């Protein structure tokens, strides 16, 4: 199974990533894509700043992908997570899963997102439109609870 | 042993990273946190809520009771908000 994991500042091209994953693979019957975007928060947000732990981010995402591989029959997985300054409307994270049939692709994509939310070493900070000091976004119980259902 | 800090833990401690010499009596991550809080106000502030700050040893998530012996790099950070 091909796994592509990139931690980068630059934006990504969803169509290109899907094509790269499924190109020349006659066995793939299903490709599921999730894109996480920076919300506008009603005009309050000027930008999101994402800090990350460079040495660990790649390794931890790889571990989560490996776990997904163990649970579902996947033909390929791509995860791209950005860091740095993200403007409202821009993309933050991409998860693409490919499988022979759709169920594995759907479930694995959801699993990956639930685990990325709680285990990947990234921290978001809000920069507000009026220029005041950005506050750190807090982790939610809902995200922790989301991982419970995969146990 | 190298310690690295992220997000508001880094801001409270006032450093991104540092090298420390830890006594042998400091055996676990929890012991290390306690040892750090005694070093200064900034550490006490960073770790004031013991259950909130997370740790990683050599880039892997660990629990407070994990032994630190042999660790090359220990990171402290708030709950993650990626994805």
gemmi code that builds the backbone of each chain (N, CA, C; Angstrom):
import gemmi

chains = {
    "A": [
        ("UNK", (0.841, -1.194, 0.000), (0.000, 0.000, 0.000), (0.878, 1.247, 0.000)),
        ("UNK", (0.517, 2.189, -0.892), (1.311, 3.427, -0.938), (0.792, 4.420, 0.094)),
        ("UNK", (1.692, 4.909, 0.924), (1.323, 5.955, 1.868), (2.143, 7.191, 1.563)),
        ("UNK", (1.450, 8.299, 1.366), (2.141, 9.572, 1.150), (1.788, 10.468, 2.317)),
        ("UNK", (2.805, 10.917, 3.038), (2.574, 11.781, 4.186), (3.456, 12.998, 4.029)),
        ("UNK", (2.834, 14.168, 4.002), (3.628, 15.387, 3.883), (3.194, 16.406, 4.919)),
        ("UNK", (4.165, 16.994, 5.565), (3.936, 18.083, 6.512), (4.580, 19.282, 5.851)),
        ("UNK", (3.804, 20.287, 5.503), (4.352, 21.370, 4.696), (3.632, 22.676, 4.957)),
        ("UNK", (4.297, 23.778, 4.584), (3.675, 25.087, 4.733), (2.764, 25.391, 3.541)),
        ("UNK", (3.136, 24.887, 2.376), (2.433, 25.239, 1.137), (1.043, 24.608, 1.051)),
        ("UNK", (0.199, 25.260, 0.261), (-1.122, 24.729, -0.024), (-0.973, 23.490, -0.904)),
        ("UNK", (-2.025, 22.677, -0.963), (-1.970, 21.465, -1.767), (-3.081, 21.478, -2.817)),
        ("UNK", (-2.899, 20.641, -3.810), (-3.862, 20.533, -4.900), (-4.587, 19.199, -4.753)),
        ("UNK", (-5.830, 19.259, -4.335), (-6.584, 18.044, -4.035), (-6.684, 17.123, -5.250)),
        ("UNK", (-7.017, 17.682, -6.401), (-7.174, 16.867, -7.613), (-5.869, 16.162, -7.962)),
        ("UNK", (-4.769, 16.877, -7.827), (-3.457, 16.294, -8.138), (-3.130, 15.155, -7.178)),
        ("UNK", (-3.483, 15.323, -5.910), (-3.201, 14.278, -4.920), (-4.027, 13.029, -5.194)),
        ("UNK", (-5.293, 13.225, -5.566), (-6.172, 12.088, -5.894), (-5.613, 11.347, -7.098)),
        ("UNK", (-5.211, 12.113, -8.120), (-4.665, 11.515, -9.339), (-3.403, 10.725, -9.023)),
        ("UNK", (-2.536, 11.301, -8.204), (-1.277, 10.630, -7.857), (-1.533, 9.317, -7.151)),
        ("UNK", (-2.567, 9.303, -6.316), (-2.882, 8.115, -5.536), (-3.484, 7.009, -6.391)),
        ("UNK", (-4.348, 7.377, -7.318), (-5.097, 6.369, -8.052), (-4.553, 6.058, -9.442)),
        ("UNK", (-3.586, 6.834, -9.888), (-3.018, 6.653, -11.229), (-2.535, 5.235, -11.493)),
        ("UNK", (-3.025, 4.677, -12.591), (-2.557, 3.365, -13.018), (-2.930, 2.226, -12.090)),
        ("UNK", (-3.857, 2.470, -11.146), (-4.241, 1.408, -10.217), (-5.622, 0.894, -10.599)),
        ("UNK", (-5.650, -0.227, -11.300), (-6.925, -0.783, -11.761), (-7.727, -1.408, -10.638)),
        ("UNK", (-7.061, -1.703, -9.514), (-7.734, -2.371, -8.404), (-8.525, -1.418, -7.513)),
        ("UNK", (-8.277, -0.118, -7.650), (-8.968, 0.845, -6.788), (-10.380, 1.105, -7.291)),
        ("UNK", (-11.356, 0.845, -6.411), (-12.749, 1.074, -6.775), (-13.325, 2.265, -6.049)),
        ("UNK", (-12.632, 2.703, -4.984), (-13.180, 3.800, -4.185), (-12.062, 4.718, -3.720)),
        ("UNK", (-12.266, 6.013, -3.875), (-11.342, 7.015, -3.341), (-12.167, 8.012, -2.544)),
        ("UNK", (-11.820, 8.179, -1.261), (-12.532, 9.119, -0.400), (-11.574, 10.239, -0.030)),
        ("UNK", (-12.085, 11.470, -0.062), (-11.249, 12.628, 0.222), (-11.878, 13.491, 1.308)),
        ("UNK", (-11.070, 13.885, 2.283), (-11.521, 14.856, 3.282), (-10.564, 16.041, 3.244)),
        ("UNK", (-11.137, 17.244, 3.221), (-10.317, 18.451, 3.323), (-10.790, 19.248, 4.522)),
        ("UNK", (-9.862, 19.626, 5.408), (-10.188, 20.481, 6.542), (-9.803, 21.904, 6.194)),
        ("UNK", (-10.739, 22.813, 6.408), (-10.505, 24.211, 6.038), (-10.485, 25.127, 7.259)),
        ("UNK", (-9.899, 26.296, 7.088), (-9.904, 27.310, 8.140), (-11.214, 28.084, 8.042)),
        ("UNK", (-12.004, 28.034, 9.107), (-13.275, 28.739, 9.087), (-13.070, 30.231, 9.308)),
        ("UNK", (-14.069, 31.005, 8.889), (-14.029, 32.453, 9.005), (-14.396, 32.922, 10.401)),
        ("UNK", (-15.181, 32.139, 11.127), (-15.680, 32.462, 12.471), (-16.429, 33.795, 12.477)),
        ("UNK", (-17.301, 33.948, 11.501), (-18.153, 35.136, 11.432), (-17.395, 36.422, 11.176)),
        ("UNK", (-16.233, 36.329, 10.527), (-15.466, 37.530, 10.210), (-14.495, 37.936, 11.301)),
        ("UNK", (-14.528, 37.206, 12.423), (-13.690, 37.560, 13.562), (-12.216, 37.198, 13.319)),
        ("UNK", (-12.014, 36.122, 12.570), (-10.667, 35.587, 12.414), (-9.907, 36.219, 11.252)),
        ("UNK", (-8.693, 36.678, 11.534), (-7.844, 37.211, 10.467), (-6.992, 36.097, 9.877)),
        ("UNK", (-6.492, 35.229, 10.754), (-5.670, 34.106, 10.292), (-5.521, 33.087, 11.406)),
        ("UNK", (-5.163, 31.894, 11.009), (-4.831, 30.837, 11.962), (-3.332, 30.598, 11.811)),
        ("UNK", (-2.656, 30.431, 12.929), (-1.238, 30.105, 12.845), (-1.057, 28.730, 13.443)),
        ("UNK", (-0.462, 27.852, 12.675), (-0.307, 26.476, 13.140), (1.141, 26.175, 13.450)),
        ("UNK", (1.389, 25.857, 14.725), (2.730, 25.473, 15.161), (2.797, 23.944, 15.101)),
        ("UNK", (4.002, 23.406, 14.872), (4.107, 21.951, 14.871), (5.440, 21.498, 15.439)),
        ("UNK", (5.539, 20.237, 15.748), (6.761, 19.628, 16.280), (7.380, 18.901, 15.089)),
        ("UNK", (8.332, 19.551, 14.428), (8.831, 19.039, 13.144), (9.289, 17.591, 13.184)),
        ("UNK", (10.034, 17.206, 14.201), (10.542, 15.841, 14.211), (9.465, 14.807, 14.429)),
        ("UNK", (8.395, 15.204, 15.110), (7.398, 14.227, 15.524), (6.178, 14.161, 14.606)),
        ("UNK", (5.850, 15.264, 13.958), (4.615, 15.309, 13.173), (4.559, 14.199, 12.125)),
        ("UNK", (5.612, 14.118, 11.326), (5.663, 13.097, 10.277), (5.573, 11.685, 10.865)),
        ("UNK", (6.351, 11.453, 11.908), (6.389, 10.115, 12.530), (5.034, 9.738, 13.114)),
        ("UNK", (4.381, 10.683, 13.771), (3.107, 10.375, 14.406), (2.011, 10.135, 13.374)),
        ("UNK", (1.983, 10.940, 12.324), (0.998, 10.724, 11.258), (1.237, 9.349, 10.628)),
        ("UNK", (2.507, 9.006, 10.440), (2.847, 7.688, 9.874), (2.325, 6.563, 10.765)),
        ("UNK", (2.433, 6.752, 12.082), (1.939, 5.733, 13.016), (0.434, 5.564, 12.891)),
        ("UNK", (-0.271, 6.676, 12.779), (-1.729, 6.623, 12.659), (-2.124, 5.954, 11.340)),
        ("UNK", (-1.410, 6.280, 10.272), (-1.673, 5.666, 8.960), (-1.429, 4.155, 9.045)),
        ("UNK", (-0.373, 3.765, 9.738), (-0.040, 2.347, 9.896), (-1.163, 1.622, 10.617)),
        ("UNK", (-1.741, 2.302, 11.617), (-2.844, 1.700, 12.348), (-4.066, 1.526, 11.444)),
        ("UNK", (-4.302, 2.507, 10.597), (-5.440, 2.415, 9.657), (-5.230, 1.246, 8.700)),
        ("UNK", (-4.001, 1.092, 8.241), (-3.646, -0.022, 7.358), (-3.951, -1.365, 7.985)),
        ("UNK", (-3.691, -1.455, 9.278), (-3.910, -2.701, 9.996), (-5.383, -3.023, 10.148)),
        ("UNK", (-6.218, -1.987, 10.115), (-7.639, -2.190, 10.360), (-8.451, -2.353, 9.085)),
        ("UNK", (-8.041, -1.690, 8.011), (-8.808, -1.729, 6.758), (-7.923, -2.112, 5.587)),
        ("UNK", (-8.532, -2.769, 4.587), (-7.779, -3.128, 3.387), (-7.663, -1.906, 2.468)),
        ("UNK", (-6.572, -1.174, 2.583), (-6.421, 0.054, 1.811), (-5.397, -0.119, 0.696)),
        ("UNK", (-5.690, 0.497, -0.429), (-4.756, 0.454, -1.556), (-3.782, 1.616, -1.466)),
        ("UNK", (-4.213, 2.687, -0.811), (-3.343, 3.849, -0.701), (-3.906, 4.861, 0.278)),
        ("UNK", (-3.014, 5.640, 0.867), (-3.421, 6.713, 1.780), (-2.529, 7.915, 1.521)),
        ("UNK", (-3.129, 9.094, 1.486), (-2.348, 10.329, 1.423), (-2.828, 11.248, 2.533)),
        ("UNK", (-1.879, 11.778, 3.303), (-2.201, 12.778, 4.313), (-1.264, 13.958, 4.103)),
        ("UNK", (-1.836, 15.141, 3.969), (-1.035, 16.361, 3.890), (-1.535, 17.294, 4.983)),
        ("UNK", (-0.628, 17.777, 5.820), (-1.022, 18.702, 6.885), (-0.146, 19.942, 6.784)),
        ("UNK", (-0.775, 21.078, 6.739), (-0.015, 22.324, 6.629), (0.343, 22.876, 7.999)),
        ("UNK", (1.359, 23.732, 8.009), (1.683, 24.491, 9.210), (1.952, 25.925, 8.776)),
        ("UNK", (2.049, 26.808, 9.745), (2.303, 28.211, 9.427), (1.008, 28.995, 9.377)),
        ("UNK", (1.018, 30.065, 8.614), (-0.132, 30.961, 8.572), (-1.164, 30.485, 7.557)),
        ("UNK", (-2.394, 30.336, 8.016), (-3.494, 29.889, 7.162), (-4.593, 30.937, 7.220)),
        ("UNK", (-5.058, 31.381, 6.075), (-6.123, 32.383, 6.043), (-7.491, 31.711, 6.008)),
        ("UNK", (-8.531, 32.402, 6.489), (-9.883, 31.832, 6.429), (-10.217, 31.412, 4.999)),
        ("UNK", (-10.792, 30.221, 4.897), (-11.127, 29.707, 3.575), (-10.045, 28.817, 2.995)),
        ("UNK", (-8.843, 28.920, 3.525), (-7.755, 28.096, 2.990), (-7.760, 26.705, 3.613)),
        ("UNK", (-7.050, 25.794, 2.964), (-7.000, 24.413, 3.427), (-5.962, 24.206, 4.513)),
        ("UNK", (-6.284, 23.303, 5.442), (-5.352, 22.967, 6.509), (-4.842, 21.536, 6.340)),
        ("UNK", (-5.768, 20.618, 6.123), (-5.408, 19.206, 6.100), (-6.152, 18.456, 5.006)),
        ("UNK", (-5.463, 17.460, 4.448), (-6.057, 16.609, 3.416), (-5.856, 15.155, 3.790)),
        ("UNK", (-6.938, 14.379, 3.699), (-6.835, 12.932, 3.887), (-7.478, 12.286, 2.672)),
        ("UNK", (-6.733, 11.420, 2.003), (-7.281, 10.669, 0.869), (-7.064, 9.190, 1.151)),
        ("UNK", (-8.107, 8.415, 1.030), (-7.980, 6.966, 1.213), (-8.506, 6.269, -0.029)),
        ("UNK", (-7.858, 5.199, -0.403), (-8.279, 4.440, -1.578), (-8.386, 2.976, -1.216)),
        ("UNK", (-9.421, 2.332, -1.740), (-9.625, 0.918, -1.456), (-10.371, 0.267, -2.610)),
        ("UNK", (-10.506, -1.040, -2.529), (-11.238, -1.754, -3.570), (-12.715, -1.394, -3.506)),
        ("UNK", (-13.220, -1.347, -2.258), (-14.631, -1.006, -2.059), (-14.773, 0.180, -1.118)),
        ("UNK", (-15.931, 0.819, -1.144), (-16.059, 2.131, -0.488), (-16.045, 2.105, 1.038)),
        ("UNK", (-16.516, 1.041, 1.643), (-16.658, 1.072, 3.103), (-15.319, 1.312, 3.805)),
        ("UNK", (-14.311, 0.590, 3.372), (-12.983, 0.745, 3.978), (-12.462, 2.168, 3.781)),
        ("UNK", (-12.674, 2.708, 2.584), (-12.178, 4.045, 2.289), (-12.861, 5.092, 3.168)),
        ("UNK", (-14.179, 4.999, 3.304), (-14.928, 5.942, 4.149), (-14.500, 5.837, 5.610)),
        ("UNK", (-14.500, 4.617, 6.127), (-14.203, 4.434, 7.546), (-12.771, 4.822, 7.883)),
        ("UNK", (-11.840, 4.444, 7.030), (-10.433, 4.764, 7.287), (-10.212, 6.281, 7.283)),
        ("UNK", (-10.885, 6.984, 6.386), (-10.734, 8.438, 6.324), (-11.218, 9.079, 7.617)),
        ("UNK", (-12.348, 8.582, 8.127), (-12.896, 9.128, 9.365), (-11.987, 8.804, 10.551)),
        ("UNK", (-11.516, 7.575, 10.578), (-10.585, 7.154, 11.629), (-9.344, 8.031, 11.621)),
        ("UNK", (-8.771, 8.240, 10.449), (-7.560, 9.041, 10.329), (-7.785, 10.453, 10.849)),
        ("UNK", (-8.894, 11.056, 10.496), (-9.169, 12.410, 10.969), (-9.360, 12.444, 12.474)),
        ("UNK", (-10.098, 11.491, 13.026), (-10.316, 11.462, 14.475), (-8.981, 11.335, 15.211)),
        ("UNK", (-8.093, 10.518, 14.675), (-6.806, 10.329, 15.331), (-5.840, 11.469, 15.075)),
        ("UNK", (-5.885, 12.051, 13.881), (-5.028, 13.214, 13.614), (-5.372, 14.350, 14.565)),
        ("UNK", (-6.654, 14.508, 14.833), (-7.121, 15.601, 15.693), (-6.546, 15.504, 17.097)),
        ("UNK", (-6.339, 14.292, 17.572), (-5.929, 14.133, 18.970), (-4.467, 13.746, 19.157)),
        ("UNK", (-3.823, 13.246, 18.122), (-2.467, 12.734, 18.298), (-1.393, 13.476, 17.524)),
        ("UNK", (-1.775, 14.168, 16.440), (-0.752, 14.818, 15.618), (-0.282, 16.105, 16.290)),
        ("UNK", (1.037, 16.289, 16.452), (1.548, 17.435, 17.205), (1.510, 18.749, 16.430)),
        ("UNK", (0.294, 19.328, 16.411), (0.073, 20.643, 15.821), (-0.727, 21.448, 16.834)),
        ("UNK", (-0.492, 22.771, 16.863), (-1.251, 23.637, 17.767), (-1.662, 24.894, 17.023)),
        ("UNK", (-2.955, 25.186, 17.104), (-3.513, 26.323, 16.373), (-3.610, 27.541, 17.271)),
        ("UNK", (-3.281, 28.678, 16.675), (-3.413, 29.936, 17.379), (-4.214, 30.881, 16.498)),
        ("UNK", (-5.178, 31.551, 17.123), (-6.031, 32.464, 16.351), (-5.443, 33.850, 16.321)),
        ("UNK", (-5.452, 34.454, 15.135), (-5.112, 35.867, 15.026), (-6.400, 36.587, 14.662)),
        ("UNK", (-6.812, 37.473, 15.562), (-8.113, 38.108, 15.424), (-8.027, 39.351, 14.539)),
        ("UNK", (-9.145, 39.671, 13.887), (-9.180, 40.760, 12.901), (-8.746, 42.112, 13.460)),
        ("UNK", (-9.030, 42.378, 14.719), (-8.679, 43.691, 15.268), (-7.201, 43.779, 15.671)),
        ("UNK", (-6.453, 42.719, 15.429), (-5.021, 42.756, 15.677), (-4.584, 42.400, 17.086)),
        ("UNK", (-5.521, 42.090, 17.962), (-5.134, 41.759, 19.337), (-4.421, 40.412, 19.377)),
        ("UNK", (-3.687, 40.158, 20.453), (-2.870, 38.940, 20.577), (-3.702, 37.688, 20.371)),
        ("UNK", (-3.171, 36.797, 19.587), (-3.885, 35.566, 19.276), (-3.950, 34.618, 20.456)),
        ("UNK", (-5.095, 33.970, 20.611), (-5.223, 32.968, 21.679), (-5.060, 31.576, 21.094)),
        ("UNK", (-4.555, 30.681, 21.915), (-4.391, 29.299, 21.494), (-5.747, 28.608, 21.495)),
        ("UNK", (-6.023, 27.903, 20.411), (-7.268, 27.144, 20.322), (-7.180, 25.992, 21.317)),
        ("UNK", (-8.284, 25.721, 21.995), (-8.272, 24.624, 22.969), (-8.774, 23.331, 22.372)),
        ("UNK", (-8.168, 22.248, 22.789), (-8.626, 20.929, 22.345), (-10.014, 20.681, 22.929)),
        ("UNK", (-10.838, 19.950, 22.187), (-12.198, 19.708, 22.661), (-12.371, 18.276, 23.141)),
        ("UNK", (-13.304, 18.133, 24.069), (-13.624, 16.792, 24.563), (-14.228, 15.964, 23.438)),
        ("UNK", (-14.958, 16.643, 22.573), (-15.623, 15.951, 21.459), (-14.611, 15.207, 20.600)),
        ("UNK", (-13.435, 15.826, 20.392), (-12.409, 15.169, 19.589), (-11.870, 13.933, 20.301)),
        ("UNK", (-11.659, 14.050, 21.620), (-11.192, 12.883, 22.380), (-12.223, 11.782, 22.339)),
        ("UNK", (-13.474, 12.183, 22.492), (-14.558, 11.199, 22.490), (-14.683, 10.516, 21.138)),
        ("UNK", (-14.397, 11.252, 20.069), (-14.492, 10.678, 18.726), (-13.565, 9.481, 18.564)),
        ("UNK", (-12.416, 9.521, 19.242), (-11.489, 8.398, 19.093), (-11.971, 7.173, 19.860)),
        ("UNK", (-12.831, 7.393, 20.858), (-13.309, 6.283, 21.678), (-14.046, 5.238, 20.853)),
        ("UNK", (-14.808, 5.699, 19.866), (-15.638, 4.751, 19.107), (-14.836, 3.806, 18.231)),
        ("UNK", (-13.525, 4.075, 18.058), (-12.713, 3.186, 17.238), (-12.041, 2.116, 18.087)),
        ("UNK", (-12.244, 2.142, 19.401), (-11.584, 1.179, 20.284), (-12.216, -0.191, 20.184)),
    ],
    "B": [
        ("UNK", (20.161, 15.739, 28.689), (18.826, 15.502, 28.175), (18.245, 16.813, 27.634)),
        ("UNK", (17.689, 16.718, 26.442), (17.138, 17.924, 25.823), (15.650, 18.011, 26.102)),
        ("UNK", (15.203, 19.173, 26.541), (13.772, 19.403, 26.738), (13.312, 20.408, 25.692)),
        ("UNK", (12.163, 20.139, 25.067), (11.602, 21.079, 24.108), (10.161, 21.394, 24.496)),
        ("UNK", (9.789, 22.637, 24.225), (8.455, 23.090, 24.635), (7.693, 23.663, 23.452)),
        ("UNK", (6.370, 23.493, 23.463), (5.562, 23.995, 22.357), (4.359, 24.775, 22.857)),
        ("UNK", (3.856, 25.662, 21.968), (2.637, 26.446, 22.193), (2.698, 27.191, 23.519)),
        ("UNK", (1.605, 27.189, 24.273), (1.613, 28.027, 25.472), (2.513, 27.498, 26.578)),
        ("UNK", (2.904, 26.246, 26.494), (3.872, 25.715, 27.455), (5.207, 26.428, 27.215)),
        ("UNK", (5.572, 26.570, 25.950), (6.775, 27.282, 25.570), (6.719, 28.731, 26.024)),
        ("UNK", (5.564, 29.353, 25.844), (5.430, 30.768, 26.214), (5.583, 30.956, 27.712)),
        ("UNK", (5.006, 30.043, 28.496), (5.078, 30.191, 29.946), (6.476, 29.919, 30.467)),
        ("UNK", (7.134, 28.904, 29.935), (8.495, 28.571, 30.344), (9.461, 29.653, 29.882)),
        ("UNK", (9.177, 30.236, 28.725), (10.034, 31.303, 28.213), (11.186, 30.794, 27.364)),
        ("UNK", (11.149, 29.500, 27.010), (12.209, 28.937, 26.171), (11.616, 27.960, 25.176)),
        ("UNK", (12.264, 27.804, 24.023), (11.829, 26.768, 23.075), (12.451, 25.432, 23.463)),
        ("UNK", (13.684, 25.480, 23.995), (14.350, 24.232, 24.370), (15.484, 24.521, 25.358)),
        ("UNK", (15.924, 23.464, 26.011), (17.064, 23.597, 26.910), (17.665, 22.227, 27.185)),
        ("UNK", (18.933, 22.256, 27.622), (19.617, 21.022, 28.032), (19.604, 20.994, 29.552)),
        ("UNK", (19.200, 19.863, 30.121), (19.206, 19.773, 31.583), (19.946, 18.527, 32.046)),
        ("UNK", (20.522, 18.639, 33.257), (21.115, 17.477, 33.905), (20.172, 17.087, 35.026)),
        ("UNK", (19.564, 15.944, 34.881), (18.525, 15.528, 35.808), (19.085, 14.511, 36.804)),
        ("UNK", (18.848, 14.705, 38.115), (19.343, 13.722, 39.091), (18.689, 12.359, 38.890)),
        ("UNK", (19.399, 11.330, 39.322), (18.921, 9.949, 39.137), (17.585, 9.692, 39.819)),
        ("UNK", (17.303, 10.483, 40.860), (16.048, 10.287, 41.601), (14.825, 10.659, 40.766)),
        ("UNK", (15.057, 11.430, 39.721), (13.953, 11.809, 38.826), (13.807, 10.690, 37.794)),
        ("UNK", (12.837, 9.813, 38.046), (12.740, 8.584, 37.251), (11.697, 8.628, 36.137)),
        ("UNK", (10.586, 9.308, 36.412), (9.488, 9.305, 35.432), (9.203, 10.708, 34.901)),
        ("UNK", (8.341, 10.771, 33.926), (7.911, 12.054, 33.353), (7.267, 12.907, 34.453)),
        ("UNK", (6.432, 12.277, 35.277), (5.776, 13.002, 36.380), (6.818, 13.558, 37.349)),
        ("UNK", (7.844, 12.769, 37.640), (8.938, 13.230, 38.511), (9.620, 14.424, 37.883)),
        ("UNK", (9.835, 14.351, 36.564), (10.513, 15.431, 35.848), (9.708, 16.729, 35.925)),
        ("UNK", (8.407, 16.606, 35.752), (7.539, 17.783, 35.851), (7.664, 18.410, 37.233)),
        ("UNK", (7.618, 17.587, 38.262), (7.736, 18.086, 39.627), (9.090, 18.749, 39.838)),
        ("UNK", (10.135, 18.130, 39.325), (11.495, 18.674, 39.445), (11.590, 20.032, 38.747)),
        ("UNK", (10.962, 20.132, 37.579), (10.978, 21.387, 36.828), (10.233, 22.492, 37.571)),
        ("UNK", (9.077, 22.157, 38.138), (8.288, 23.189, 38.818), (9.049, 23.785, 39.999)),
        ("UNK", (9.978, 23.028, 40.557), (10.769, 23.546, 41.673), (11.911, 24.460, 41.218)),
        ("UNK", (12.172, 24.447, 39.905), (13.300, 25.240, 39.395), (12.955, 26.703, 39.227)),
        ("UNK", (11.688, 26.991, 39.090), (11.327, 28.398, 38.891), (9.844, 28.611, 38.689)),
        ("UNK", (9.417, 29.854, 38.884), (8.009, 30.237, 38.754), (7.444, 29.952, 37.376)),
        ("UNK", (8.298, 30.167, 36.374), (7.818, 29.995, 35.003), (7.413, 28.547, 34.746)),
        ("UNK", (8.148, 27.605, 35.352), (7.810, 26.191, 35.196), (6.553, 25.854, 35.991)),
        ("UNK", (6.471, 26.408, 37.207), (5.284, 26.171, 38.027), (4.045, 26.646, 37.287)),
        ("UNK", (4.186, 27.772, 36.596), (3.082, 28.345, 35.832), (2.730, 27.444, 34.649)),
        ("UNK", (3.737, 26.990, 33.939), (3.503, 26.140, 32.762), (2.810, 24.836, 33.136)),
        ("UNK", (3.222, 24.266, 34.283), (2.700, 22.956, 34.675), (1.682, 23.051, 35.798)),
        ("UNK", (1.073, 24.230, 35.965), (0.185, 24.427, 37.121), (-0.981, 23.447, 37.144)),
        ("UNK", (-1.488, 23.094, 35.974), (-2.519, 22.055, 35.932), (-1.861, 20.772, 35.457)),
        ("UNK", (-1.535, 19.914, 36.408), (-0.745, 18.703, 36.121), (-1.339, 17.807, 35.054)),
        ("UNK", (-2.655, 17.797, 34.941), (-3.268, 16.844, 34.014), (-3.340, 17.361, 32.571)),
        ("UNK", (-3.048, 18.630, 32.376), (-3.226, 19.197, 31.039), (-2.024, 18.993, 30.118)),
        ("UNK", (-0.815, 19.265, 30.641), (0.366, 19.215, 29.771), (0.707, 17.783, 29.388)),
        ("UNK", (0.938, 17.571, 28.099), (1.285, 16.258, 27.574), (2.790, 16.157, 27.369)),
        ("UNK", (3.269, 14.923, 27.210), (4.702, 14.724, 26.999), (4.972, 13.714, 25.895)),
        ("UNK", (6.135, 13.868, 25.289), (6.608, 12.893, 24.307), (8.077, 12.640, 24.602)),
        ("UNK", (8.492, 11.378, 24.538), (9.899, 11.032, 24.696), (10.399, 10.534, 23.348)),
        ("UNK", (11.483, 11.167, 22.863), (12.027, 10.807, 21.553), (10.925, 10.712, 20.500)),
        ("UNK", (10.059, 11.713, 20.501), (9.023, 11.898, 19.499), (7.895, 10.884, 19.518)),
        ("UNK", (7.672, 10.285, 20.712), (6.523, 9.395, 20.859), (5.746, 9.821, 22.087)),
        ("UNK", (4.403, 9.807, 21.997), (3.563, 10.165, 23.137), (3.825, 9.213, 24.296)),
        ("UNK", (3.926, 9.761, 25.514), (4.112, 8.920, 26.698), (3.203, 9.370, 27.820)),
        ("UNK", (2.975, 8.470, 28.763), (2.159, 8.793, 29.932), (3.068, 9.312, 31.044)),
        ("UNK", (2.462, 9.977, 32.051), (3.263, 10.561, 33.136), (4.127, 9.541, 33.877)),
        ("UNK", (3.661, 8.283, 33.933), (4.421, 7.293, 34.700), (5.566, 6.656, 33.907)),
        ("UNK", (5.754, 7.070, 32.653), (6.820, 6.510, 31.822), (8.191, 6.906, 32.337)),
        ("UNK", (9.113, 5.950, 32.336), (10.480, 6.209, 32.783), (11.212, 7.070, 31.765)),
        ("UNK", (12.046, 7.987, 32.262), (12.765, 8.887, 31.355), (14.198, 8.460, 31.086)),
        ("UNK", (14.635, 7.404, 31.755), (16.031, 6.987, 31.597), (16.330, 6.660, 30.139)),
        ("UNK", (17.432, 7.176, 29.640), (17.824, 6.899, 28.264), (17.196, 7.836, 27.241)),
        ("UNK", (16.281, 8.684, 27.688), (15.626, 9.603, 26.748), (16.624, 10.636, 26.237)),
        ("UNK", (16.539, 10.947, 24.952), (17.408, 11.975, 24.394), (16.675, 13.313, 24.318)),
        ("UNK", (15.385, 13.231, 24.035), (14.612, 14.457, 23.884), (13.238, 14.266, 24.499)),
        ("UNK", (12.880, 15.165, 25.399), (11.539, 15.105, 26.005), (10.816, 16.397, 25.672)),
        ("UNK", (9.620, 16.259, 25.114), (8.846, 17.432, 24.715), (7.628, 17.574, 25.614)),
        ("UNK", (7.304, 18.824, 25.932), (6.100, 19.130, 26.703), (5.219, 20.066, 25.902)),
        ("UNK", (3.920, 19.784, 25.873), (3.030, 20.586, 25.028), (1.581, 20.437, 25.499)),
        ("UNK", (0.735, 21.398, 25.081), (-0.690, 21.302, 25.430), (-1.348, 20.221, 24.575)),
        ("UNK", (-2.598, 19.856, 24.934), (-3.352, 18.941, 24.065), (-3.352, 19.485, 22.646)),
        ("UNK", (-3.245, 18.580, 21.673), (-3.048, 18.995, 20.293), (-4.336, 19.480, 19.628)),
        ("UNK", (-4.163, 20.387, 18.700), (-5.331, 20.945, 17.991), (-5.093, 20.968, 16.493)),
        ("UNK", (-4.471, 19.907, 15.990), (-4.245, 19.815, 14.562), (-5.469, 19.267, 13.860)),
        ("UNK", (-5.289, 18.978, 12.585), (-6.355, 18.346, 11.820), (-7.393, 19.330, 11.302)),
    ],
}
model = gemmi.Model(1)
for chain_id, residues in chains.items():
    chain = gemmi.Chain(chain_id)
    for i, (resn, *xyz) in enumerate(residues, 1):
        res = gemmi.Residue()
        res.name, res.seqid = resn, gemmi.SeqId(i, " ")
        for name, pos in zip(("N", "CA", "C"), xyz):
            atom = gemmi.Atom()
            atom.name, atom.element = name, gemmi.Element(name[0])
            atom.pos, atom.b_iso = gemmi.Position(*pos), 0.0
            res.add_atom(atom)
        chain.add_residue(res)
    model.add_chain(chain)
structure = gemmi.Structure()
structure.add_model(model)
structure.setup_entities()
